[in-house]
Amino acid sequence: MKNIKTSLCLFIILFTFSCSDNSSSSSSGSTITPQYAYITDGTDLKIIDVSTPTTPTLVNSIAINTSYFVSVSPNVAYVAQYDAIEPYISLVDISNPVFPSIATTIPKDNTLAFSLLSDMYTVNGVGYLTDIYRGLHVVDLVNLNFSSQVNLGGDAMSLTKIQNELFVIDQANGLHSYEVTNPSTPTATGIFNTTDIDIASYGDSPFGQYHSWVETDGTYVYVANTIDKKIKQFDASSLTLVNEVNIEGYPTAFAIHNGYAYITMKASANAPLQSSSDSVRMYDLATLSLQDMKILSRASGVALSGNYAYVTDADGLHIYDISSSTFNLQSSLQIGFGNFVALGQ
């Protein structure tokens, strides 16, 4: 067994030379051809070989208690834990996905204001993290420096990025933006919308957290809004509401890819979230109209790449061919409940 210091040094070397622009796990579709899907299930991080979409196979899993959110950059999977149990994030070395290992962990910390990670965006070695209880974190990922960080805004739910502008949902400002020409020092632009966004969070233990999600197609900003069950389209320059559609359910993950929005929803016993479609849905962004849907069981994660959608629910992973702008099931891998899914090479 390697000692911790050696493993961490190796991990830093691997990661330093492989940082790239990478959206959150449930964000806009990737242009890479994924080799693996990474799925959290509350107990483990599961690694699935998806190089052949019709025959996905479980490669390995690694125990991570209360594993909830996952985001992937080259050689590293960031796995956030759901509840008060330590740690805040486990950084998993996936340079060899067949033999994953936890390189280091970041503890929950009142001083650093780490509590419950809800969304993540990485770019050029800088990590932007929204925390449901502690706001927006800006951290140095290249040096794994989580102690020297910026913490901004109110309790934060989700974020996305268009060029040099970061769009964030938080309880202090609703939907608002930061200018990030200098990635490590976001500057509030003064543009915000506090009237059209559900800024609350709703617990669903032990399956995670309901909250609103924000994504972009590079032109408009879209919010999957929780309490009123809608996708809302906003002008990116003014954050004024342009259009909206009722989605009939409470969002658990949200992604945009090739002109379509993809959203998973699941039923909840948590008041006031009592009645919800349990499905994955596809919406045409040009009209904000429903294109297709599939009924699932506790649907909770979606990631897009090329012609495929990778969706998790209570039964495991479902891979759909979306090349015809409909959900055509290619395969299902019955591996048990999945919280989130992220893709990597």
N, C-alpha and C positions, 0 to 999 in steps of 0.2 A: 504494500500500500504506500502511495506517495505521501510525503508529509505535506501539511497544509500550505506551508510557505512555498514549497516547490510547485505545487499545483496552482497556486494563485499567481506566481510569477509567470508560469507557462501560459496561464489563461490571459493575463494582461498582454503578453507578447502576441498571442493569437488574435486577440480582440483589437489591439491597437492598429494592426495593419488590415483590418477587415471591416471597419465601420463604414456604413453606407446609409444613404437616405432611405428610411423605412417607416412606413406608416404603421398605425396600430394594427392589432391582430384582426380586428373586424372592420377594417377600413377599406379604402379603394382597392380595386383589383390589382394584383401584381402582374408585371410583365415577364417575370421569370417563369421557367418551367419547373414546377415544384417536384422535388424528389420525395419530400417527407411532409406529413401533416403532424402537428404537435397539438395534443388534446389534453386539457385538464379535466379531472373528474372528481375533485374533492379529496382524493387520496393520493393520486399519482399524476405524473406527466407521462402520457402515452405517446410513443413515436410510431407512426404508421408510414410504411413505404407506399406512396401513391404514384409512383412513376408509371404504372399501368393502371389507369382509372377503373378499369373493369375488374381488377383483381388486387385491391389493396390488402396489405398484410401487416400485422402487428410485428414490429421489429424488436422493441424493448419497451420497458417502462421504468421509471425511477420514482421512488416514494417521496412525495412532497405533501405534507399534511395540509388539509383544507385548500388544496390547489384550486385557484379560481380563475384569474386572468392570465393569459400568456401572450407575449409578443416575441418575435424572433428577428434577430439580426444575424449576419454571418457568424457562425461558430458559437452563438450564445442564445439561449432561451431565457427570457425573464418571466419568472412564474411568481405571481402575487398570491398571497394567502388571504383567505376570506375574513377571518374573525380575529379575536384578540390573541390567538395563539401565535407565537413567534415562528418565523421572522416576517418582515414586511415583504421582501422579495428574495427568492432564491435565484442565483445566476447559475444556470446549468450549462456546462461545457458540452456543446454538441458538435465539436469539430469532427468527432467520429460518432454519428448518431446511433450506431449499433451499441456503443458503450458510453452512454451519457454519464456525467458525474457532476455533482454540485461543487462548483469552484469556490464560491463564497456566498454568504448570506448577508443581507442588510436588515438589522433589527428594527422593530417598531420603536419609535423614539419620540418622547414628548418634546425634547429640545429641538430635534430636527423636524418635528411635526410630520412624522410618518405614521399613518394609521391604516387606510384602506385604499389601495390603488384601484382606479376605475378605468383608466385609459392611458395610452402611451404613444408617443411619437418620437422617433430618433432621427437625427440628421447630423452628419459630420461629427460624430462623437459626443453630441449634446443630446441628453434625454429630457423630453418634456413629459411630465407625469401629472395626471389629475388625481387628486385624493378626495374621496367623498367627505372626509371630515377635516381636511387640513389644507385644501387649496391646490394651487399649481406649483409644482416643484420643477426647478431647472437644475440638472446635475451633470457633472463631468463623467461621462461613461468611459472615455479612453483610459483614464487613470483610476477608474472605479472609485472616484472621490465623491462619495455621497455625504460627506461631512461639510464640504465647502459648497453650499448650494444657495440658490435664490428660492424664496418662497413667496408667492404672490397671490392676491385675491382671496375670495371666500371659498367655502367648501365647493369643490369642483367635480364635475361629472364626466366631461368628455372634451376632446379637442381635435382639431384638424388644421391643415396648413395649405395656403395658396401662396406660392412664391415666397415673399418675405413677410407674410402676415399670418399670424397664428390666431385661430378662432377658438374660443373657450366658452363652455357653459359653466358658470359658477353662481353660488347663492348671493354673492355681493352685487354682481353686475348683469345677471341674466346671460344672454349671448353677447360676447364682446370680443375685441381684437387687440392683439399686441403686434407691434412692428418688431421683427427679429432679423434685421439685416446683420446685426451682431448677434449670433444665435444664443450666446450665453447671457445676454442682457436685454430681455424683452422690455419694450416701452409701450405703455398703454396708449392707444390711438385716440381714445375718447369716443369711439363709435360703439354703440351698444343698443340692445333691445331688451327691455325688462318686462314687456307686456305679453309677449307671445310664447314664452318659453316656460315649461315646467322645470323649476330649478330644485325640486325636492328629490330625495332618494327614499326608496322603499325596500326594507329588508325582506328577504325571502330565504332565511336560513333553513337548511344548510346549503342552499343552491345558489347563493350569490346575492346580488342587489339589482333592483330595478332602478333605472334612471334614464334621463333623456340622452340621446346620442347626437353628435354633430359630424357630418361628413361633407365632402365637396366633389364636384365634377370638374374643378379647375376654373369654373366661371361663377356658379352660384354656390351658396351655402345651404345645406339641407339639415333639418333637425328632425329626428324621430322622437316626437314628443310623447311623454308618458301619459299624463293624466287624461288628456282629451283624445288619445289614440289617433294621432295624426302624423303624417310627414308634412313638414312645412318648408317651403322654398323661400330663401331670402336673397335679396340683392347684396352682393359681397361688399360693395363700397359704402352702403348706407345701413345695411342690416334691416331694411324695411321688408315686410312680408309681401311676397309676390303671388304665391299660390299655395294651396294645401289640399290634402286628401285624407279622408278617414280610412284608417287601416284596420279598424275593428279589433285591435288588441294592443297589449303592452309590450314594447320592444325589449328584447334581450340582447340583440346584436344588430349592427347596421353596417352595410357596405355599399359602395357605388362602383360600378364597373361598366364601361362601354355604353353609357347612356341609360343605364338601368339602376334602380335602387333595389337592394336585396335586404330583407329584414326578417329576423326570427322573432317569434312571440310565443309565450307559454301562459297557461292558466296559473293563477295564484290564489291562495287562500288568504293572503295578506290584504286586509282592508287598507285603503279603498280599492285595491286592485282585485276585484272579485270575479269578473267575467271577461275572458279574453280569448280570441282566436288562438289556437295552438297549431302553429303552422310556420312555413317559410313562404314568403311572398316576393314577387317581382313586380316592380312598378316602372313604367315608361316615364323617364324624366321629362320628355318633351311635352307630355300632357298630364303628368302625375295621375295616370290611370293604371288600374290593376291589369297586368299582363298575364300572370299565371300564379298559381299557388299549389302547395302540397300540404295536406294535413299530416302533422307529426305528433310526437308525444314529448312535451316539455322541450320544445325547440329552443336552443340557447346559444348557438354559435354559427357564424357563416364567414367563409373566406373565399375569395375569387381569384382565379388565374386563368388566362387564356379562355378556352371554351368550357371551363368547368367551375361549378360551385360546390364547395365542401361544407356540409351542414352537419351539426351535431344535435342530438336530442337524447332522450332517455335510453334509447336502444344502442346508440353508438354513432358511427359516421356514415353519412349518405353522400354519394358523389353523383352530381347531376351534370349532364351535357346541356349547356345553355346556348349552344351555337345557333339554334333556331328561335331564340328568345322565348323558350318555354323550358320547363323542368323535365328533362328526360333522364330517368334514373339509370345510371350505369352499374352501380353496385352499392351494397350496404355491408358494413362490417359490424357485426354484433359484438361490441366490446363493452357494453354498459354505458352508463350516463356520461355525457360530455358537457362540460361547462363552456369552454371557449375552444376555438381552433385557430391555429396560425400555420402558415406555410413556409417552408425553407428548402434549400438545396442540399 
